[in-house]
Amino acid sequence: MSGFVDEAQLNVKGGDGGAGCVAFRREGPVAFGGPNGGDGGKGGDIWLVADRNVASLIAFKDHPHRKAPDGVHGQGKDLHGRRGKDLIVTVPEGTVITDMYSGELLADLANHGDRWLAAAGGRGGRGNAKFLSNRRRAPSFAEQGEHGEERWLKLELKLMADVALVGFPNVGKSTLISVISAAKPKIANYPFTTLEPNLGVVRLDDTTEFVVADIPGLIEGAHEGKGLGHKFLKHIERARVLCVMLDLSDPDGPTPQEQERVLLHELGEYQPELLERPRVVVGTKSDSAIHDWDGLTLSSVTNQGVRDLVGRMAALVHEARQAEPAQEGIVIIRPQADGARVEKLDDHEFRLVGRQVERIVALNDVTTPEALNYIDHQLKRLGVPKMLARAGARDGDIVWIASFSFEYREEG
């Protein structure tokens, strides 16, 4: 099974909040004391965190579901429920997160330690002690806990490499990375041997090291998706330096000049700014070359030219690192809709939507007169009757709030 996965789907579900408790003091001679039901605990959140020790998204390939623990229910004697523990989900550096259905960008975790709240846990319900007032001396109801957020995400990994090896299939990229680093990619004498990127660390001395990515071979039309072009090209986007490799030994293939033209065209069509990146162009397989090439050449078999190429790479990487500011991760933060809004379902049916209005009816028992009076009072405080009137509600129309419904009555 492949050990590298660069795209995955992830379902995240925050923990549900614990329910508030209905309880009254029963201490010694006090038969009917005041309310002392505790609050429910908040559900656990789910955080996605970039970790340099995670190399791919393979952990989500067969197990795409992550759920945070629920909050604990409240108890009597003002005992509040324990909150659910947050769930930390580690992803590789360079992971881009989008909404699976809308494609909306949600976060780009570029650096080690970048974190994003993927699914918030539900709030815990308030116990009946919180509903004590001068008008309500013995509240017999409490709030239910909120459900945690749930969503489907698309994760996409864009490799964070210093140098990307770019070339036609079978140009010698895997052989080169195996010579200059400890990486051991699959090497064979046929096109598309490499179907997934390989990373290798090149260390020249105690102060100079950089990461090289062996990008699977590109063909003409790669920017249009031919030969899995889009899948491969995305891993070049974040490379600081490009190493364009040209085959000097293929008698039936294009000339080095034609290879260079095609590769630069594909890079420019995919993302024009890639042509502005520092790059080094090298002819490969010089030990069996049949084409002329005036530039830098190498042979991974005899090691001819390898030291010169690595030195050139190191110099370009150093210059690029000095010139660029530290890359910051992107997290999109949007305020959560609160209050209430009215949706018209039918000629005589409406729905109220909003976190605040849904919390009002989230009680453990909505059938008692006391609970109904509380709901009616809170809806008026929120201005719901006026909102419904402006939406065109008439006497007898049905109004839904989550699974709770009531008949609308115009205010006299």
N, C-alpha and C positions, 0 to 999 in steps of 0.2 A: 504494500500500500504506500502511496506517495506520502512523503513526510512534509511536503510544502503545500499549503492551501492559501491562496491570496484573495479569495472571495468567500463569504459565508453569510447565512441568514441567522438572525438571533432574535428569539422571543424573550422579552424581559417582563417580569411581573413583580411589582412591589408588594410587600407584605400587607395584608389587611389589618386595619386597626382593631384593637380589642373593644368589646362592647362595654359600655358603662353599666354599673350595677345598681339595682334597686334594693336598698336595705335601710333598716331603721334601728336605732339604738335599743337594745334590750339588756339593760344593766340593772341588776338588783331589783329594787322596787319600781324601776321605770319600765312600765309595760309598753308604752307607746312613745318612745323618745323621738328626737328629730331624725331627719334623713342622714345616713352616713355611708351611702353607696359610693365606692371609689370609681375613678376614671379608668377607661381602658388604655392600654399602651399603644403607642404609635407603631405602625408596621415598618419593617426594615426597608431602607432604600437600596437601589442597585446602582453602583458606580462602575463605569468603565475607566480603567487606568492603564496608561501606556507603560510598558515594562520592557527594558532593553534585553531582558533575559528570555523573552518570548519571541520566537522566530517566525511563526506563521499562525494562521487561523484554524489549524487542524482540530483544535479542541471543540469547535462548534460544528464540525462537518456532520457528525452522526448524533450529536447531543446539542441541539440548538436552543433548548429551554433553560432559563435561569429564573428562579423564584426566590425572593427574600423571605425570611421568616415573618410570621404574623405577630402582631402585638398580643399580649395576654389580657384577658378580660379583667375588669375591675372586680373588687370584692367588698364585702361589708367592712365596717370599722375603718372607713376611709382608706382602705388599702388600694392603691393604684396598681394597675397591671404593668408588668415589665414591657419595655418597648422591644420590638424585634431587632435583631442584630443586622447591621448593614451588610450587604453582600458585595464584595470587591471582585470584579471580573477583569482579569488582566488581558491586555491585547498588545500586539507588537507596536513599537514606535512607527509612526507613519500610517496609522489606521484612520481611514475616512469613514464616517458614520452618516448614513442617510436614512430617511424614512423609506421603508420597503415599498410602499404603495404610491406615495406622491413624488418620491425622488428628492425631496427637500434635504438640503445639507443641514445636518444637526451639529456635527463636531468634527474637528480634524486634530487628532492627538499626535502631534509631531514629535514631541520630546518626552524623554523618560520622566515619569511623574505627572504628566498632564492627566487630568481627570474630568469626567463629565457625568452628571446625574442622568442616568438612562431611564429610571422609573422610580418615582417617589412613592414611599409607603403611605398608606391611608392614615388619616388622623384617628386617634382613639376616641371613642364615644364618652361623653360626660356622664358621670354617675348622678343619681337623683339628688345628691347633696348640692350639686351646682345649680339646681333649679329652685332652691329655697328662696322665697321672697316674702314680703309682708302679705301679699295676696294669696300666696301658695305656701302654706305652712307644712304640708306633708305630701310633697310631690311623689306620685306613684309611678312615674315613668323615668326612663333614662335614654340616652342616645345609643344607637348602634354605631359600631366602628365603620369608618369609610373603607371602601375597597381600594386596594393599591392600584396604581397606574399599570396598564399593560399595553405593550406595543410590539410590532415587528420591525426589526432594523435590518439594514443591509450593511455589512462590514466589507470594506475593500482596503487591501494593504498595498501601499505604494512604497517600495523599498527605499530605505535611507542609506544610499551608498555614496562613497566619494567619487568612484570611477565606474562608469558603465562601459562594458565591452560590447561594441555594436558591430555587426557584420552579417554577411550572408550565412545561411546554414553551412556547416562543415568547414568554416574558415579557420578554425583552430582556437576558438575562444576558451573552450573547456580545457584544452591541453595547456594553454597559457596560464589559466588560473591555478591549475594543478601544479605548475612549475614554480610560480611566484608566491604561492601561499600553501597552507595546509589543507585546502579544500580538495576533496576527492570526488569530482563529478563523474558521471558516466561518460566514457570516451569511446567512440567507434567511428569507423570510416564510412558513414552514410549521413545524408542530410537529416536535420531535425532529431539528432541524437538527444539534444537537450530540449526538454519540453517544459521545464520550470527553471526559474533563476537559481543560480548558485552564488553564494557569498563566500569570499575569502578575505582574510586579513593579511595584508602585506606589511611586514615590519623590517625596516632598514636598520634601525638602531634603537636605543632606549627612548629616544624622543620623537622618532618619526615612524608613524604607522598610519595606514589608511585602508578603507574597505573597498574591495573591488566586486562588482556584480557581473556575473556571466549571464547576459541576456540571451534568451533563445533566438535563433537566427531569424532575420527579417527577409522578406521577399518583396518584389515590386508589387505595389498595391496594399502594403501592410497598413497604411493609414486608413484604408477603407475596410479593414478587418480581414483581409486575405491572409491565409496561413496563421490564424489566431493573432493577427497583427496588433489589434487593440489590447489584447490580453498581455502581450509582451511589451508594447511601447509604453504603457503606463508606468512600468518600473524604471524607465529612463528619466521621467519627469523631475525627480528630485536629486539626480546625480549632479555633483559639482563639475565633473570633468567627463568628457566623452572620449573614448578611445575607439576610433574607427579602424577596423581591421579589414584588409583587402587580401584576397587569395591570389598569390603569384604563380600557383602551380597547376591550376585547372585548365587543361587544353580545350575542353568543350564549353567552359563557362565564359562569362563576360570578362573583359579586360579590367585591370585594376582601376583605370580611369572611369570606366562605365559603372563599376561597382560603387565607386565613391559618389558618382553623380546620382545614382539611384538611391543610395542610403541617405544622402543629404536631402534629396527631394522628399523622401518618406518622412524624415524627421521634421522638415519644414511644414509639410502638409498636415502633420499630426498636431504640432505645436510650434509655431514660428520662432518663439524665443529660444527653442533648443539650438537653433543655428548660431545664437549669440554666446553659447556656453564655450568655455575653453575646451579645446580638443586637440588630440594628437592623432595623426594618421600614420599607420604602419602597414607595410606589406608583410604577409606571413608566409611561412614555408619556404624561406629563402634557400634552404638546402636542396630543394627540387624545383626552383623557379624556372618558368619558361617565358614569363612576361617581364618586360623591362619596367623598372620603377626607380625614380630618382630620389625618393624620400627615404625615410627610416625603414629598415627591414629587420626581420628577426626570424630565427628558427627555434622553436620550442624543443626540438630534438637535439640540436647541437648547442643550444643556449647562446648562439650568436645573436647579438643585438638585444638580448633580454635585459641585461643590466642597464643599457642606455635607455630603453623604454621605461623601465621602472623608475629610473632617476628623473626622466622627463615627467612621468605621472606625478611623482612626489612633489616636484617643483610647482606644477600647475595646481595640485590640490592645496599646497601651502598658500599660494597666491589667492586662490578662491576662498579659502577659509578666512584669510585676513580681510578680504574685501566685503564679505557678506555679514550682515547683522545676524544676531542669534534668531533663529526661526522660532516663532511663537505659535503654539497651538491655537486653534479656532474653536470657540464654543458659542453656539447661538443661544441667547437667553431671551425668552419672550415672556412677558407678564401673563400670569394665568387669569383667565376670565373669572370674575367673581360676580356677586349680585345675582341678577336673573335677567333672562330675556324670554320673549314669548314667540313660540312657533305655532303657526296655524296648521293643524292636521287635516281638518275637514271643515265643512260649513258650520258645524256646531261642536267642534272639538279642538282643544288647544293643549299645548304642552309648555310648561315652564322649565327652562334649562338654566343651570348655573350652580356652582358649588355651594353658594350660601343658601339658596332656596332649597336645594336638595337636602342639606343638613337639617333644615327646619323640620322636615317630615321623617327624618331617619330616627324614629323613636322605637323602643322595644314594643310598645303597645299604643296604637293610634285609635283604639276603639273607645277609650274612656272619655267621658265629658271633659275631664281635667286636661288630658292630652290634646283634645280637639280645641279647647279654649286657648291653650298655649300656641298651637299651630296658627289659629286664626289671628291671634294678637301679633305674632311674629311676621306673618305675611302682610298685615296692615302696616307694620313698622317699615317693612321693606318696600312698600308702595305697590304691591302686587295688584290690588283691585283696580287702581288707576291705570296700570300697565295693560291689564286685560280689557278695560273699557276702551282704551285707545286702540287696541288691536281689533275691536269690533265684537267683543263677547256680549252675549245677551243672556237673560234669565234662562236657566235650565241647561245652558251649554256645559259640556264636560271638560274639566281641566285636569290634566295629568301632571304630576311631579314625580319622576321616577315611576315606581309602581303604585303610588298613592294617587287617588282620584277623588274629586268632589264636584258638586254642581255649583256653577257660578250664580251668585245672586247680586243684582245691581244694588249699590248702596243707596239707601233712601235719604 
